[in-house]
Amino acid sequence: MCGFFTIVFNKENRNMGSILKNAGERLSYRGYDSTGIAVFNENEKFIIRKDKGSVEKVDKKLKFSQYGGYKGIIQLRWATYGKPSKINAQPHKDCTGRYVSAHNGNIINVHSLFEKLKKAGHRIKSENDGEVVVHIIEDYLNKGKSLNDAVKLSYKDIKGDYAFCFADKKSRKMIAVKKGSSLFAGKGNGFIVVSSDLYAVLDHTNKIIPLKDSEMIEFDSDDYTIRNIISMESIKRSPENNFLNPCIMYKRPYDSFMEKEISEVPTKIDLLREYYVSSNHLNKLKRTLSKGKLIITGSGTSYNASLLGTYFLNRISGIDVAVHLPSDINDRLKYVRDKSSNLLVVSQSGETKDVKNAIDSFRNYSKGKVIGMINNLASTMGMTSDYILPTISDMEISVPATKTFINQVVLFYILSLFLKGESKSNIDKKIKLLIKSLKKAKKDTDEQLSSLANKLIKRDFMHILGYSLTYPCAKEGALKMKEVNYMNIEAMHSSEFKHGPLALIKRKYPIILITTAKDKHYTLSHINEIQTRNGIIISISQKDKDIEKNSDINITINEKDENCFAIISVYLMQILSLKIAYKKGINPDQPRNISKTITVD
Ligand code: M6R
């Protein structure tokens, strides 16, 4: 994980520190374990200021805005190699204090490289894999190699998926390298900018220079050369106009981005409706899907959306689809003789490493197509999938996925209706009704959810159960509560609960059960198994007298369509998690240990 941003101006810019800080805020979804800047001035000097903590925290302490210079780097860490600490923070410098580098991604042979470098006399100060980059290039330069050759040889030595930038205080030029991790460049008037995040580049210019894996870009403020890092041949590539809206990142008037993004859900569903109902986007896909079995994959919240999607596709359009965790795809496909399956990857960021690995395995074993259900279209998956199903949610900043999850599952719902053969006008009507019902449910249940949040705030552990269609909803509800409430909450299929976990039930043990009215035939029995052992049942259900009567607390969603009920139930779980986070004083936008985009194994 992690992210960096670097910019070279044609003359000293006294706002450099502030520019880097703003870019850091843009990158902060990529990590907030530590933050660091390097600023270079015309006197061939540079400063590095870094520490443990988010951009906001570190800037408060180190006051980035006081530093002017003509080129600068900011790096944000999400710790994998080495604890969050000042010493492990990036950027890193070489032994002599001439070169600086920052990276994002994972260097998997870090330990053997550190050993080799130490043996060669390098003073390695941190445990952070990023420090490898600057020393290994320095090592080749010390051996008399040219900078290009040093970078090429280092690229060969450094294993893993990463991108890095490298600066020499004695040269106006910088170098950045892309290998399996996102990297974008942009050319402005009198400056060139390179970053792991497209929007951080778009904040400065919409003239984007696309970069591919195994490429390096050598640049100063006005010129750049792209090279294939293996052959060192230069590649002619002009900047392209990019009209993506970098969208202003204000949470006002909300207290968190999570709250803002939850509030945007109805509008985002409506945009999705408009996009799919007014285009022929799904027709093309229909032809592909008729040619082979569909396998769906995604991580975390996107996996839960995929799972709910399989229920929709199965129940509504009668299609038999498989859902696998991305890390299982390799094993799942290796032994299968049928090579015609298609892979639907679900990802908000389009950069999740586990999912990218799944795509690579899929391409090895299958001749089918990769369909990307992606929010960030400018991502690796957005740019490399054979078909794209955009989830049209705009940028999601808060680490917990909320509006993007809802649009993923609504898109599965639309897709299932479409494959069943429903007319566009019917789909249109259904989605409009869903939006209405979702808004109403939010309003109707607000007080109940607040009082439930008060009751659950002191709980450290509980279970959340769902039956069949609502099982993925329970999983997603539990993920949200773990992520922003730090509760040890486990999700289960309610039928499975009696096969062991029932032993946990004692007086007042709380269970949230999400159930449709139709499934009460089973879930009432599950309720009773828990209540007779003095557990507490909080049900979230469609309107049903029996479920209401048999629950200690019941939250009714007045929605007759089961599929829509399932979607709305997760929306309420998002709201409940947010309320608990506020009451516990947890910043829901940046849960501890987690980052928005996980670009590591
Ligand atoms: O960007 P992706 O959808 O591929 O991310 C996958 C997961 O890391 C992500 O959904 C994660 O589980 C969420 N932050 C949970 O809210």
Residues whose N, C-alpha, C, O or C-beta is under 5 A from the ligand:
A	BS01	M6R	S299 G300 T301 S302 V346 S347 Q348 S349 G350 T352 V399 P400 A401 K596 I598
